[in-house]
Amino acid sequence: MSVPTVLVLPLPAQGHVNPMIVFSQRLVQNGCNIIFVNTEFIHNKVVSSMGNQQGCDTGRSLIKLVSIPDGLGPDADRNNFGVLFGSMLNNMPAMLEKLIEDLRLKDGVTVSCIVADFLMAWAFEIARNIGIKGVMFFPASASLLALNCSIPRLIDDGIIDSNGLPITQKTFQLSPSFPPMDIQSIWWAKTVDSKSANETYKAVVLCVQTLELTEWWLCNSTPEIEPGAFSFLPKLLPIGPLLRGVTEEKCLGQLREEDLSCISWLDQQPHASVIFVAFGSTTLFDEKQFKELALGLELTNRPFLWVVRQDSNSDSNNNLPLPNEFKGNQGKIVKWAPQQKVLSHPAIACFVSHCGWNSTIEGLSNGVPFLCWPYFIDQFFSKTLLCDVLKVGLGFDADENGLISRGEIKAKVDKVLSDENIRSKAHVLKEKLLNNMKVGGRSSENLNKFIKWLKE
């Protein structure tokens, strides 16, 4: 069997880079060479974070990190998906083709397969043009892919118009085995403005059409979490949960430096006592809500570990001052945490989360009850999965002003921590998920099947 060289191409965002790095590490462990291609903007963040991180050996990685420009200026708003997709589509295909050619001519490296993020599906045209295999990796929930693939039906059923915008307020089901979805699940309509929403929608339609050029569809999920989605998309192979191993290069692929001091702080806390609060890399709060969250955590009278990002963009409303009356004596605040390590710590009691897919997978794989506070895109549907389908979490209820009050935060923390049913369901699900990745488990077998195909 030959040693395959796989080019891996994530969407330039933390939540997409993370699982594709873990996936790449699995391929490396099974004898593959990996060329991991980020945009220059993300690549520089990754390299800078690795340089600052204690115990991160940047010299020995078997994953070769390379970059190509996304076509945007240094100060462009890369959270505006419409602008980002348009620029990537105009600039990156030619650059990727040149990179593959340069690898062959200058380094003697022949790429045998491209594994691209669903939202980078333009890469499959390049794969076809140069005669190599294309494989789609979906880093979010399988249910979201099912939604993306159902666009023609959503139009026929009067859920969205031909521009992808919702035209009804009613909930809908993709199939009888699917949980109901509401209009907030139409994620491309939730971007910055209507122009951006339309650009994003067009990009999604294009990605779905390009999927016919691929040989495999892989996904960081399991049928235990979303059985309806896998019966709806029989081609989609679950290879989750993709979790960072303790011995792996933990900092590889992180866009921010992790504060490891929180682990020694957790070591000093009682078993199952700490509320872990983290909202991913993009959630933003206004000042009122930020204040209620701070005072709500204090009100619980329990130890808490709270991740409060300090974004380099000074206009970001994430750089908010803590309220004057907040003492924070029973908590620890960090700018970024080694999340998988934190969630697996015995001191953690529950996870207050935005329900991003990586956080969802990591929380479920560690048997931690959730308190769900979704922000955008697929996070609203993840909340439905966690609270209504899997029953391992609770949601918060906003008041008449749309605010989640400090009293509501305290009440839900008390409720989730006193609910034995939620805790036992979370533990049972954890065992099922981890069995998937053991020898003979479904995800492990799927991954082996894929690697065998790569080597042939």
Secondary structure, 3 states (H helix, E strand, C coil): CCCCEEEEECCCCHHHHHHHHHHHHHHHHCCCEEEEEEEHHHHHHHHHHHHHCCCCCCCCCCEEEEEECCCCCCCCCCCCHHHHHHHHHHHHHHHHHHHHHHHHHHHCCCCCEEEEEHHHCCHHHHHHHHCCEEEEEECCCHHHHHHHHCHHHHHHCCCECCCCCECCCCCECCCCCCCCECHHHCHHHHCCCHHHHHHHHHHHHHHHHHHHHCCEEEECCCCCCCHHHHHHCCCEEECCCCCCCCCCCCCCCCCCCCCCHHHHHHHCCCCCCEEEEECCCCCCCCHHHHHHHHHHHHHCCCCEEEECCCCCCCCCCCCCCCCCCCCCCCEEEECCCCHHHHHCCCCEEEEEECCCHHHHHHHHHCCCCEEECCCCCCHHHHHHHHHHHCCCEEECCCCCCCCCCHHHHHHHHHHHHHCHHHHHHHHHHHHHHHHHHCCCCHHHHHHHHHHHHHHC
